[in-house]
Amino acid sequence: MGLGAFGIKLGMTRVFLKDGTAVPVTAIKVPKHTVVAIKTVEKDGYNAIQLGAFETTEKKLTKPEIGHLKKAGVKLLRRLKEFRVENPQDYQVGQELTVADLFKPGELVDVVGISKGRGFAGTMKRWDFGGFPKSHGHRYHRAVGSIGQRTDPGRVWKGKRMAGHWGAETVRVQSLLVVDVLPDLEVILVKGSVPGHPKGIVIVEKTRIAYRKSQRLKLNRIKHIPENLVRNEQWVS
């Protein structure tokens, strides 16, 4: 449980540690978020707050969305999402949260986004099949091969890995390290694979698997990265 935010994937860059090590990171722009609604156990059965981001116009919203936002007394926002929290009483409707309020260097986050669309792909590209021998005398090299069974059951099982549309689906990449937070630029730097194309919208939230022993060990291994980061003020001096 914890706050999350919408972000825009800007692209990749790198940062340096004090010993000269280069660390590749992905820059994600996290704009200001507004608290649109507060849910409590007494009234709604669970604790959560609804955050909104990306200011827009009435033309791009439905009438129920416009009514919901106007009732809360906030500006028109294009994206809304609820995040479960343990202390909803600490927030107020209309409160603005910056990237520094939402994320801290050294914590682990999950990133959810729409993966890049790859179009129609064969089994070797889509499922990493090995293919047939490439030597002389073979007629098929990248074909799928046998897909059925004998008389019983006499059909192709559902879910069989075959050629088809690849990508353009919701992907969650878990346990990525927040290397640094840049409040002036409204940007966080994340180490790891971030799904989607540049300028794509992603959701960044506190990781769901932080309680696992493997994640605690992982954090101990990589916590030196944000601690030894060379920041802008060190470059200027």
C-alpha atoms as one frame of an Amber mdcrd trajectory, in Angstrom:
protein
   0.000   0.000   0.000   1.287   3.419  -0.859   0.931   6.395  -3.113   1.659
   6.287  -6.777   1.480   8.676  -9.697   1.078   9.059 -13.421   4.196   9.800
 -15.397   5.452  10.379 -18.910   8.377   8.274 -20.074  10.925  10.745 -21.462
  13.706   8.369 -22.460  17.038   7.072 -21.203  20.181   8.745 -19.954  22.939
   7.908 -17.492  24.234   9.157 -14.174  27.615   8.724 -12.530  28.691   7.509
  -9.117  31.592   8.975  -7.165  33.884   6.159  -8.304  33.145   6.924 -11.966
  30.657   4.097 -12.562  28.010   4.963 -15.162  24.475   3.872 -14.290  21.843
   3.787 -17.072  18.489   5.231 -15.982  15.116   6.085 -17.461  13.725   9.583
 -16.920  10.018   9.770 -16.041   8.278  13.136 -15.780   5.801  13.206 -12.881
   3.603  16.360 -12.964   1.741  17.776  -9.991  -1.130  15.579  -8.823  -4.349
  16.771  -7.211  -6.315  14.897  -4.551  -9.776  14.478  -6.102 -11.491  12.188
  -3.587 -10.823  10.472  -0.266 -12.196   7.025   0.580 -12.452   5.787   4.181
 -13.333   2.479   5.808 -16.308   3.991   7.610 -17.921   5.364   4.460 -16.571
   3.280   1.569 -15.207   0.115   3.161 -11.551   0.805   2.402  -8.938   3.533
   2.749  -7.722   5.211  -0.427  -7.226   8.542  -2.106  -7.987   9.361  -5.712
  -5.338  11.355  -7.544  -5.697  13.183 -10.831  -3.160  14.555 -13.294  -2.803
  16.157 -16.738  -5.040  19.217 -16.969  -7.429  19.145 -19.921 -10.620  20.679
 -21.357 -14.294  19.690 -21.103 -14.247  18.532 -24.722 -11.996  15.596 -23.816
 -14.035  14.398 -20.824 -17.425  12.755 -20.395 -20.229  14.498 -18.524 -19.952
  12.156 -15.488 -16.211  12.897 -15.284 -16.822  16.645 -15.513 -19.478  16.455
 -12.799 -17.218  14.406 -10.523 -14.350  16.898 -10.839 -16.538  19.988 -10.444
 -18.194  18.509  -7.361 -14.731  18.082  -5.819 -13.905  21.690  -6.713 -10.733
  20.839  -8.633  -9.573  21.637 -12.148 -10.416  19.339 -15.041  -7.988  16.409
 -15.132  -7.578  13.772 -17.820  -6.350  10.817 -15.726  -7.699   9.616 -12.378
  -6.585   6.676 -10.252  -7.100   5.443  -6.701  -4.233   4.379  -4.467  -4.737
   2.472  -1.221  -3.276   4.261   1.802  -3.350   3.638   5.551  -3.773   7.292
   6.551  -6.376   9.007   4.334  -6.977  11.590   7.094  -3.604  13.150   6.255
  -4.900  14.370   2.884  -7.504  16.911   1.797  -9.512  17.234  -1.402  -7.840
  19.783  -3.661  -4.388  19.254  -2.123  -1.548  19.237  -4.644   1.250  16.676
  -4.414   4.607  17.152  -6.135   7.086  14.516  -7.229   9.110  15.133  -4.055
   6.021  14.310  -1.958   5.432  11.048  -3.799   8.868   9.474  -4.249  12.226
   9.344  -2.474  15.641   8.233  -3.799  16.511   4.687  -2.836  13.001   3.195
  -2.762  11.629   0.450  -4.999   8.680   1.067  -7.330   6.560  -0.807  -9.856
   6.003   0.737 -13.288   2.877  -0.106 -15.307   2.585   0.846 -18.953   1.506
  -0.255 -22.426   4.330  -2.168 -24.092   5.532  -1.258 -27.566   3.380  -2.724
 -30.330   5.358  -5.122 -32.557   2.622  -5.970 -35.037   2.174  -9.520 -36.386
   5.121 -11.681 -35.365   6.117 -15.284 -35.905   6.756 -17.815 -33.168  10.534
 -17.378 -33.149  10.244 -13.648 -32.542   7.136 -13.727 -30.358   7.855 -16.781
 -28.188  11.595 -17.308 -28.726  11.163 -20.696 -30.429  14.382 -22.313 -31.672
  13.164 -23.008 -35.211  14.160 -25.893 -37.494  17.720 -26.704 -38.658  19.175
 -24.217 -41.114  21.265 -26.803 -42.951  20.904 -27.877 -46.584  17.946 -30.121
 -47.298  15.484 -28.605 -44.841  12.454 -26.903 -46.322  11.227 -25.148 -43.160
  13.400 -22.923 -40.998  11.198 -20.483 -39.075   7.894 -22.369 -39.217   5.852
 -23.101 -36.111   5.928 -26.894 -36.453   3.284 -29.303 -35.202   0.413 -27.695
 -33.282  -2.132 -30.503 -32.816  -2.556 -33.929 -31.221  -3.876 -37.244 -32.435
  -7.507 -38.310 -32.727  -7.947 -37.599 -29.038  -8.557 -34.700 -28.438  -8.362
 -33.920 -32.161  -8.048 -30.179 -31.770  -5.595 -27.431 -30.914  -5.504 -26.527
 -27.215  -6.506 -23.018 -26.256  -3.528 -20.831 -25.429  -1.190 -22.624 -27.841
   1.805 -20.426 -28.534   1.560 -19.467 -32.184   2.191 -16.548 -34.488   0.059
 -13.470 -33.865  -0.105  -9.914 -32.604   2.751  -9.112 -30.243   2.966  -6.202
 -27.806   0.622  -3.285 -27.119  -0.551  -4.845 -23.833  -0.437  -3.777 -20.198
   2.869  -4.713 -18.571   3.934  -4.343 -14.920   7.677  -4.260 -14.260   8.291
  -4.791 -10.562  10.895  -3.584  -8.112  12.763  -0.831  -9.971  15.111   1.466
  -8.060  14.444   5.202  -7.822  17.983   6.506  -8.329  17.186  10.203  -7.927
  14.335  12.709  -7.724  14.653  16.074  -9.500  11.907  18.342  -8.068  12.835
  21.348 -10.246  12.317  19.307 -13.410   9.457  17.175 -12.003  11.449  14.089
 -12.992  12.448  10.839 -11.339  15.318   8.657 -12.552  14.591   4.929 -12.448
  17.040   2.076 -12.913  15.539  -0.825 -14.832  13.260  -1.647 -17.727  10.355
   0.791 -18.118   7.617  -0.416 -20.505   6.284   1.635 -23.398   7.558   4.083
 -25.954   8.980   7.564 -25.235   6.217  10.061 -24.341   4.006   7.163 -23.295
   2.007   7.437 -20.056   2.980   5.070 -17.246   1.864   4.520 -13.654   4.570
   4.519 -11.000   3.648   3.147  -7.571   5.304   1.684  -4.493   6.291  -1.896
  -5.256   3.891  -4.633  -4.207   6.658  -7.125  -3.402   8.762  -5.028  -1.019
   7.914  -7.419   1.830   9.751 -10.340   0.182  13.134 -11.387   1.507  14.580
 -11.302  -2.024  13.605  -7.645  -2.393  15.146  -6.674   0.937  18.372  -8.354
  -0.137  18.199  -6.630  -3.521  17.782  -3.243  -1.866  20.840  -3.908   0.315
  22.876  -4.674  -2.810  21.900  -1.543  -4.742  21.278   1.057  -2.021  24.820
   2.375  -2.577  23.744   3.813  -5.964  21.617   6.757  -4.716  23.964   7.246
  -1.745  27.041   7.710  -3.980  25.381   9.590  -6.825  27.231  12.574  -8.312
  24.635  15.337  -8.460  24.577  18.685 -10.282  25.929  20.771  -7.416  29.034
  18.561  -7.306  29.623  19.090 -11.016  29.387  22.877 -10.590  31.932  22.930
  -7.752
